[in-house]
Amino acid sequence: MKVTKSEDSLLQFDNGLCIIGDGDIDCCAYNYLDFEQLPVGTVLPDKTAGEFAECITLKEDGFAVKDIDGIPKWVQARSEQNGYYSNGTTLVIDDGNKKISLGNLGGEVSY
């Protein structure tokens, strides 16, 4: 499956699968997933939402997934704020029919 859209907190594939970072966005905090290592055109093995959930390596502050060549790509949870707010972002996998919430990732905070 090929990445067709890659932006803060949204990764979309040509098979309809979406990876979403559901974090706080308000006046003083912006929590998101940084898909910098998965630009448009990156190819991953074809997966359903459930299969994708099983193949990622989930850490406290992000997750890794392997591309078509088996090379791990890291997705960092990030938080831009003044230190007062939550730095959490919920990782969600959505295939259009089913949403799987995989947990809350603590973002790397920048002030």
Backbone as numpy.savetxt, mean C-alpha at the origin, in Angstrom:
# Nx Ny Nz CAx CAy CAz Cx Cy Cz
0.29 -9.28 -13.40 -0.57 -8.10 -13.40 0.33 -6.88 -13.40
-0.08 -5.87 -14.17 0.74 -4.69 -14.38 0.14 -3.49 -13.65
1.03 -2.70 -13.02 0.60 -1.47 -12.34 0.16 -0.46 -13.39
-1.08 0.04 -13.26 -1.60 1.05 -14.19 -1.73 2.42 -13.54
-1.74 2.45 -12.21 -1.82 3.72 -11.48 -1.05 3.56 -10.18
-0.16 4.51 -9.91 0.65 4.47 -8.70 0.76 5.88 -8.14
0.12 6.09 -7.01 0.17 7.40 -6.35 0.07 7.16 -4.85
0.23 8.21 -4.06 0.13 8.05 -2.61 -1.16 7.34 -2.24
-1.03 6.23 -1.53 -2.13 5.44 -0.98 -3.02 4.74 -2.00
-2.61 4.68 -3.27 -3.39 3.94 -4.27 -2.48 3.29 -5.29
-2.62 1.98 -5.40 -1.92 1.21 -6.42 -2.98 0.41 -7.15
-3.06 0.59 -8.47 -4.10 -0.06 -9.27 -3.44 -0.92 -10.34
-4.01 -2.12 -10.57 -3.47 -3.06 -11.54 -4.44 -3.25 -12.70
-3.91 -3.77 -13.82 -4.72 -3.97 -15.02 -5.79 -5.05 -14.86
-5.73 -5.86 -13.81 -6.77 -6.86 -13.57 -7.86 -6.35 -12.62
-7.82 -5.05 -12.27 -8.84 -4.45 -11.41 -8.51 -4.44 -9.94
-7.46 -5.14 -9.54 -7.06 -5.17 -8.13 -6.50 -3.81 -7.72
-6.88 -3.35 -6.53 -6.37 -2.09 -5.98 -5.81 -2.33 -4.59
-4.69 -1.69 -4.29 -4.11 -1.69 -2.96 -4.26 -0.26 -2.46
-4.90 -0.11 -1.30 -5.27 1.21 -0.79 -4.69 1.41 0.60
-4.17 2.59 0.84 -3.76 3.00 2.18 -4.83 3.93 2.71
-5.58 3.48 3.68 -6.69 4.26 4.23 -6.22 4.94 5.52
-5.65 6.14 5.38 -5.11 6.85 6.53 -5.77 8.20 6.71
-5.49 8.80 7.87 -6.04 10.12 8.18 -5.47 11.17 7.24
-6.36 11.99 6.70 -5.97 13.14 5.91 -6.81 14.30 6.42
-6.16 15.23 7.09 -6.87 16.42 7.56 -5.90 17.59 7.58
-6.25 18.64 8.29 -5.45 19.87 8.25 -4.03 19.68 8.74
-3.81 18.78 9.67 -2.51 18.69 10.33 -1.83 17.33 10.23
-2.43 16.37 9.56 -1.83 15.04 9.42 -2.20 14.44 8.07
-1.21 13.80 7.45 -1.42 13.12 6.18 -0.72 11.77 6.27
-1.49 10.69 6.42 -0.97 9.34 6.56 -1.25 8.57 5.28
-0.20 7.94 4.71 -0.36 7.30 3.41 0.65 6.18 3.21
0.45 5.39 2.16 1.42 4.39 1.73 2.19 4.96 0.55
3.51 4.82 0.58 4.38 5.34 -0.46 4.73 4.21 -1.43
4.14 4.25 -2.62 4.34 3.21 -3.62 5.48 3.54 -4.58
6.48 4.28 -4.10 7.61 4.72 -4.92 8.31 3.57 -5.65
8.44 2.40 -5.03 9.13 1.27 -5.65 8.24 0.47 -6.61
6.98 0.90 -6.76 6.06 0.22 -7.67 5.46 1.22 -8.65
6.28 1.78 -9.55 5.76 2.76 -10.51 4.89 2.09 -11.57
4.17 2.91 -12.33 3.35 2.42 -13.44 4.25 1.59 -14.36
3.75 0.43 -14.76 4.50 -0.46 -15.64 5.14 -1.63 -14.91
5.26 -1.55 -13.58 5.82 -2.66 -12.80 4.90 -3.87 -12.94
5.49 -5.04 -13.13 4.70 -6.27 -13.29 4.91 -7.18 -12.08
3.79 -7.59 -11.50 3.78 -8.55 -10.39 3.08 -9.82 -10.87
3.32 -10.96 -10.22 2.58 -12.17 -10.58 1.07 -11.95 -10.43
0.29 -12.49 -11.36 -1.16 -12.31 -11.33 -1.74 -12.96 -10.07
-2.53 -12.18 -9.32 -3.10 -12.65 -8.04 -4.52 -12.14 -7.88
-5.32 -12.91 -7.15 -6.61 -12.42 -6.67 -6.34 -11.62 -5.40
-7.36 -10.99 -4.85 -7.19 -10.23 -3.61 -6.69 -11.14 -2.49
-7.29 -12.31 -2.35 -6.88 -13.25 -1.31 -5.46 -13.75 -1.49
-5.09 -14.05 -2.73 -3.73 -14.51 -3.01 -2.71 -13.41 -2.75
-3.06 -12.17 -3.10 -2.16 -11.05 -2.85 -1.95 -10.87 -1.35
-3.03 -10.98 -0.59 -2.94 -10.85 0.87 -2.00 -11.89 1.46
-2.00 -13.08 0.90 -1.15 -14.16 1.41 0.31 -14.03 1.00
0.60 -13.34 -0.09 1.97 -13.31 -0.60 2.78 -12.10 -0.12
2.18 -11.14 0.55 2.95 -9.99 1.01 3.60 -10.29 2.36
4.68 -9.58 2.63 5.35 -9.66 3.92 5.01 -8.38 4.66
4.18 -8.50 5.67 3.67 -7.35 6.42 4.58 -7.05 7.60
4.99 -5.80 7.72 5.80 -5.34 8.85 5.02 -4.25 9.57
5.58 -3.75 10.66 4.90 -2.72 11.46 4.74 -1.41 10.69
5.70 -1.09 9.82 5.71 0.21 9.15 5.61 0.13 7.63
5.12 -1.00 7.11 4.97 -1.13 5.67 4.86 -2.60 5.28
5.02 -2.86 3.98 4.98 -4.25 3.52 5.85 -4.42 2.28
6.21 -5.67 2.01 6.99 -6.00 0.83 6.21 -6.99 -0.02
6.38 -6.86 -1.32 5.77 -7.78 -2.28 6.80 -8.01 -3.39
6.84 -9.22 -3.92 7.83 -9.55 -4.96 7.27 -9.29 -6.35
8.12 -8.72 -7.22 7.71 -8.49 -8.60 7.80 -9.80 -9.39
7.57 -9.73 -10.68 7.52 -10.92 -11.54 8.86 -11.66 -11.56
9.97 -10.95 -11.27 11.30 -11.55 -11.24 11.70 -12.03 -9.85
10.78 -11.91 -8.88 11.07 -12.35 -7.52 11.83 -11.33 -6.68
11.94 -10.10 -7.18 12.65 -9.05 -6.45 11.67 -8.36 -5.51
11.98 -8.32 -4.20 11.07 -7.67 -3.24 11.00 -6.15 -3.47
9.81 -5.62 -3.40 9.57 -4.17 -3.49 8.95 -3.73 -2.17
9.52 -2.71 -1.56 9.08 -2.23 -0.25 8.10 -1.08 -0.40
7.01 -1.13 0.36 6.03 -0.04 0.41 6.05 0.49 1.84
6.51 1.73 2.00 6.66 2.36 3.31 5.39 3.12 3.68
4.91 2.90 4.90 3.83 3.75 5.43 4.49 5.06 5.87
3.88 6.18 5.56 4.45 7.49 5.90 3.40 8.36 6.57
3.90 9.34 7.32 3.02 10.28 8.01 3.68 11.65 8.03
2.98 12.64 7.52 3.45 14.02 7.58 2.55 14.75 8.56
3.14 15.28 9.64 2.35 15.89 10.70 3.25 16.64 11.67
2.65 17.14 12.75 3.41 17.88 13.76 3.73 17.04 14.99
3.44 15.75 14.99 3.76 14.87 16.11 2.62 14.65 17.09
1.52 15.32 16.89 0.39 15.23 17.81 -0.63 14.17 17.39
-0.65 13.82 16.12 -1.72 12.99 15.56 -1.28 11.54 15.36
-2.25 10.67 15.09 -1.98 9.27 14.78 -1.15 9.17 13.50
-0.30 8.16 13.43 0.47 7.94 12.20 0.01 6.67 11.48
-1.18 6.18 11.80 -1.67 4.92 11.25 -2.31 5.01 9.89
-2.05 3.99 9.08 -2.67 3.81 7.78 -3.13 2.36 7.67
-4.38 2.13 7.32 -4.90 0.78 7.17 -4.63 0.29 5.75
-4.05 -0.90 5.64 -3.78 -1.51 4.34 -5.01 -2.29 3.90
-5.55 -1.93 2.73 -6.77 -2.56 2.20 -6.49 -3.08 0.79
-6.94 -4.30 0.52 -6.87 -4.88 -0.82 -8.30 -4.98 -1.33
-8.55 -4.43 -2.52 -9.90 -4.37 -3.07 -9.88 -4.89 -4.51
-10.70 -5.90 -4.79 -10.78 -6.41 -6.16 -12.09 -6.02 -6.85
-12.83 -5.10 -6.25 -14.10 -4.68 -6.82 -15.29 -5.43 -6.25
-15.06 -6.63 -5.77 -16.12 -7.44 -5.16 -15.90 -7.64 -3.67
-14.67 -7.62 -3.28 -14.30 -7.96 -1.91 -13.18 -7.04 -1.44
-13.30 -6.55 -0.20 -12.24 -5.74 0.41 -11.66 -6.52 1.57
-10.34 -6.58 1.61 -9.64 -7.26 2.70 -8.79 -6.23 3.43
-9.06 -6.04 4.70 -8.27 -5.13 5.53 -7.21 -5.95 6.24
-5.94 -5.61 6.00 -4.84 -6.41 6.54 -4.22 -5.84 7.80
-4.69 -4.72 8.27 -4.14 -4.18 9.51 -3.66 -2.76 9.37
-3.28 -2.22 10.51 -2.85 -0.83 10.59 -1.33 -0.76 10.59
-0.78 0.05 9.69 0.65 0.24 9.59 1.02 1.58 10.20
2.06 1.62 11.01 2.52 2.86 11.61 3.47 3.57 10.68
3.11 4.77 10.28 3.89 5.52 9.31 5.16 6.12 9.88
6.19 6.19 9.03 7.42 6.89 9.36 7.07 8.37 9.38
7.26 9.03 10.52 6.79 10.41 10.71 7.83 11.41 10.25
7.38 12.41 9.47 8.22 13.56 9.14 7.48 14.80 9.61
8.23 15.71 10.21 7.63 16.93 10.79 7.89 18.13 9.91
